[in-house]
Amino acid sequence: MVKLYGFAYSTCTRLVALVCKEKEIPYELTNINLAKGEQKDPSFVAVQPFGQVPYIDDDGFLLYESRAIARYLIKKYPNQGTPLIPSDPKAEALFEQAASIETFNFSAFVSLIVAEKVFKPRRGLQPNEERKYLAGDSVTLADLAHLPYGTAFYGAGFAEVFDSRPNVARWWKDISNRPAWLAVKDGA
């Protein structure tokens, strides 16, 4: 049985548990209390050097990083439960493309927002509403990629969706008035 060391409500722990359920892999969860800092205990850090959840112990094989764990379990049990990773080279390439998009263009940015709006309030802390752009205080491609469709959406009568939210309105005004966008917005 796979031993899963993580916090039951952790997004990454739940990803591993989800894969176990889809693949019909029995697992035993050992709850690591993040509020008490158990993930920073020397015994935990000895296995997971970044002090993050989860990691697994699969009959002595220790592995951390939720996506690596998920891929390991999927490959170890290819004929059990839902396949989850295609075996055809083209289908697998499309899977890898989509997985990369999720990792680098969704989770990387959404996790920052979730940390501010969900995790901080759970710990009794005030969220930081002042982050200037999606990924921090500097404009990135994540911001700019919203401009082509966002401008069409805004101009199609949906300005209120942006304008009714002060932080979104501030952000939208900022990025939609960037000189580079103004130079190409009516045609490349």
C-alpha positions as CSV (number, residue, x, y, z in Angstrom):
1,M,0.0,0.0,0.0
2,V,1.3,3.5,-0.9
3,K,1.9,5.6,2.1
4,L,1.0,9.3,1.4
5,Y,2.5,11.9,3.7
6,G,0.6,15.1,3.3
7,F,-2.1,17.4,4.5
8,A,-5.6,16.2,3.6
9,Y,-6.7,19.6,2.4
10,S,-3.5,20.5,0.5
11,T,-4.0,20.9,-3.2
12,C,-0.9,18.8,-4.0
13,T,-1.8,16.1,-1.6
14,R,-5.3,15.9,-3.1
15,L,-3.9,15.6,-6.6
16,V,-2.0,12.5,-5.5
17,A,-5.0,11.1,-3.7
18,L,-7.1,11.8,-6.8
19,V,-4.7,9.8,-9.0
20,C,-4.8,7.0,-6.5
21,K,-8.6,6.9,-6.6
22,E,-8.6,7.1,-10.5
23,K,-6.0,4.3,-10.7
24,E,-7.7,2.3,-7.9
25,I,-4.5,2.3,-5.9
26,P,-5.0,1.8,-2.1
27,Y,-3.2,4.4,-0.1
28,E,-2.8,5.4,3.6
29,L,-2.7,9.0,4.4
30,T,-0.4,10.2,7.2
31,N,-1.6,13.7,8.0
32,I,1.1,16.3,8.2
33,N,-0.2,19.3,10.2
34,L,0.9,22.4,8.3
35,A,-0.5,24.7,10.9
36,K,2.0,23.2,13.4
37,G,4.8,23.3,10.9
38,E,5.3,19.5,10.8
39,Q,6.4,19.7,7.2
40,K,9.5,21.6,8.5
41,D,10.4,19.0,11.1
42,P,13.9,17.6,10.5
43,S,12.5,14.1,10.0
44,F,10.1,15.4,7.3
45,V,12.8,17.5,5.6
46,A,15.1,14.5,5.6
47,V,12.8,13.1,2.9
48,Q,11.3,16.2,1.4
49,P,14.2,18.8,1.5
50,F,11.9,21.7,0.6
51,G,9.6,21.0,3.6
52,Q,6.5,20.8,1.4
53,V,3.7,18.2,1.1
54,P,3.3,15.6,-0.1
55,Y,5.7,12.7,-0.5
56,I,5.0,9.0,-0.8
57,D,6.7,5.9,0.5
58,D,6.0,3.1,-1.9
59,D,7.5,0.0,-0.3
60,G,10.7,2.0,0.5
61,F,10.7,4.1,-2.6
62,L,10.5,7.7,-1.5
63,L,9.2,10.3,-3.9
64,Y,8.1,13.9,-3.6
65,E,6.6,16.5,-5.9
66,S,2.9,15.8,-6.7
67,R,3.2,15.7,-10.5
68,A,6.2,13.4,-10.3
69,I,4.3,11.1,-7.9
70,A,1.2,11.2,-10.1
71,R,3.3,10.2,-13.2
72,Y,5.1,7.5,-11.3
73,L,1.8,5.9,-10.0
74,I,0.2,6.1,-13.5
75,K,3.2,4.4,-15.1
76,K,3.5,1.8,-12.3
77,Y,-0.1,0.8,-12.7
78,P,-0.8,1.2,-16.4
79,N,-3.5,-1.4,-16.7
80,Q,-5.4,-0.4,-13.5
81,G,-8.2,2.1,-13.3
82,T,-8.2,5.1,-15.7
83,P,-5.2,5.2,-18.0
84,L,-4.6,9.0,-17.5
85,I,-1.5,9.3,-19.8
86,P,-2.0,8.2,-23.4
87,S,0.4,5.7,-24.9
88,D,0.0,6.8,-28.6
89,P,3.0,9.2,-29.3
90,K,0.8,12.0,-30.7
91,A,-1.8,11.7,-28.0
92,E,1.0,11.7,-25.4
93,A,2.5,14.8,-27.0
94,L,-0.8,16.6,-26.7
95,F,-1.1,15.4,-23.1
96,E,2.4,16.8,-22.4
97,Q,1.5,20.0,-24.0
98,A,-1.7,20.3,-21.9
99,A,0.2,19.3,-18.7
100,S,2.8,22.0,-19.4
101,I,0.1,24.6,-19.8
102,E,-1.5,23.6,-16.5
103,T,1.8,23.7,-14.7
104,F,3.3,26.9,-16.1
105,N,0.3,29.0,-17.3
106,F,-2.4,28.1,-14.9
107,S,-1.2,26.7,-11.5
108,A,1.9,29.0,-11.4
109,F,-0.4,32.1,-11.4
110,V,-3.6,30.8,-9.8
111,S,-1.6,29.4,-6.8
112,L,-0.5,32.9,-5.9
113,I,-4.0,34.1,-5.9
114,V,-5.2,31.1,-3.9
115,A,-2.4,31.7,-1.4
116,E,-3.6,35.3,-0.9
117,K,-7.4,34.8,-1.0
118,V,-7.8,31.4,0.6
119,F,-4.8,30.3,2.6
120,K,-3.9,33.6,4.3
121,P,-7.5,34.1,5.6
122,R,-7.5,30.5,6.9
123,R,-4.4,31.4,9.0
124,G,-6.0,34.6,10.2
125,L,-3.9,36.8,7.9
126,Q,-5.0,39.6,5.6
127,P,-4.6,39.0,1.9
128,N,-2.4,41.3,-0.1
129,E,-4.8,43.0,-2.5
130,E,-2.1,45.3,-3.8
131,R,-0.2,43.0,-6.2
132,K,0.1,45.0,-9.4
133,Y,0.0,42.2,-12.0
134,L,-1.0,38.6,-12.1
135,A,2.4,37.2,-11.2
136,G,3.7,40.0,-9.0
137,D,4.8,43.5,-9.3
138,S,6.1,43.3,-12.9
139,V,4.1,42.8,-16.1
140,T,4.5,39.3,-17.6
141,L,3.2,37.4,-20.5
142,A,0.4,36.1,-18.3
143,D,-0.9,39.7,-18.2
144,L,-0.4,40.5,-21.8
145,A,-2.0,37.3,-23.0
146,H,-5.3,38.6,-21.7
147,L,-5.3,41.6,-24.0
148,P,-6.4,40.3,-27.4
149,Y,-9.5,38.4,-26.2
150,G,-10.0,40.6,-23.2
151,T,-10.2,43.7,-25.4
152,A,-12.7,42.0,-27.7
153,F,-14.7,40.9,-24.6
154,Y,-14.6,44.4,-23.0
155,G,-15.7,46.0,-26.3
156,A,-18.5,43.5,-26.8
157,G,-20.5,45.0,-24.0
158,F,-18.9,43.3,-21.0
159,A,-16.9,46.2,-19.6
160,E,-18.9,45.9,-16.4
161,V,-17.3,42.5,-15.7
162,F,-13.9,44.3,-15.4
163,D,-15.0,47.7,-14.2
164,S,-17.1,46.4,-11.3
165,R,-14.1,44.9,-9.6
166,P,-11.7,47.7,-8.4
167,N,-8.5,45.6,-8.6
168,V,-9.4,44.1,-11.9
169,A,-10.4,47.5,-13.3
170,R,-7.0,49.0,-12.1
171,W,-5.1,46.1,-13.7
172,W,-7.1,46.2,-16.9
173,K,-6.6,49.9,-17.3
174,D,-2.9,49.5,-16.8
175,I,-2.3,46.7,-19.2
176,S,-4.7,47.9,-21.9
177,N,-2.9,51.2,-22.0
178,R,0.6,49.9,-22.4
179,P,2.3,51.5,-25.4
180,A,3.1,48.1,-27.0
181,W,-0.6,47.1,-26.9
182,L,-1.8,50.5,-28.2
183,A,0.6,50.0,-31.1
184,V,-0.9,46.6,-32.1
185,K,-4.4,46.5,-30.8
186,D,-6.0,47.5,-34.1
187,G,-3.8,45.2,-36.1
188,A,-0.3,43.8,-36.0
